Amino acid sequence: MPKFYMAYHEPTDVPDDKKAEMQAAYKAWIAKYADVFEMPETPFKAQWTVDGDGHREGFKQPMMGFCVINAPDADTALAIASENSFIQMGTIHLAELMEMPKG
């Protein structure tokens, strides 16, 4: 079954009371789709950008974390991502993972 990478990009200013509400909705979404998670809730701490000029702290669009889900197709993965309460405060990037041949 295809696997999809779902990246959570940091929201802009979100009031504390809204954060608690969003967290509860996010936990409900995780519970609803528990059977599709290949790698659930993988939050990030410190982040760096590395390029030909060296490295620097942070990303252009900071990420909060990611998960990997199993879905039969992109439409299903998009439907699952669209129900994630995180989109009310931040951005989700979704990408199908490609299996590389071994050897």
Residue pairs with C-beta under 8 A, 6 or more apart in sequence:
1 70
1 71
1 72
2 70
2 71
2 72
2 73
2 74
2 77
2 96
2 97
3 38
3 68
3 69
3 70
3 96
3 97
4 68
4 69
4 70
4 71
4 74
4 77
4 81
4 94
4 95
4 96
4 97
5 66
5 68
5 94
5 95
5 96
5 97
6 66
6 67
6 68
6 69
6 77
6 81
6 84
6 92
6 93
6 94
7 63
7 65
7 66
7 92
7 93
7 94
7 95
8 63
8 64
8 65
8 66
8 86
8 90
8 91
8 92
9 61
9 62
9 63
9 64
9 90
9 91
9 92
9 93
10 61
10 62
10 63
10 64
10 90
11 86
11 89
11 90
11 91
12 89
12 90
14 22
14 89
18 89
19 89
22 85
22 86
22 88
22 89
25 85
25 88
26 84
26 85
26 86
28 85
29 83
29 84
29 85
30 37
30 40
30 41
32 83
33 69
33 80
33 83
34 40
36 69
36 70
36 71
36 80
37 67
37 68
37 69
37 70
38 68
38 69
38 70
39 66
39 67
39 68
40 67
41 65
41 67
42 65
42 66
42 67
43 64
43 65
44 63
44 64
44 65
44 66
46 57
47 57
47 58
47 59
47 62
47 63
48 55
48 56
48 57
48 58
49 55
49 56
49 57
49 58
49 59
49 60
61 91
64 90
68 97
69 77
69 80
71 77
71 80
74 96
77 94
77 96
78 94
81 87
81 92
81 94
84 92
86 92
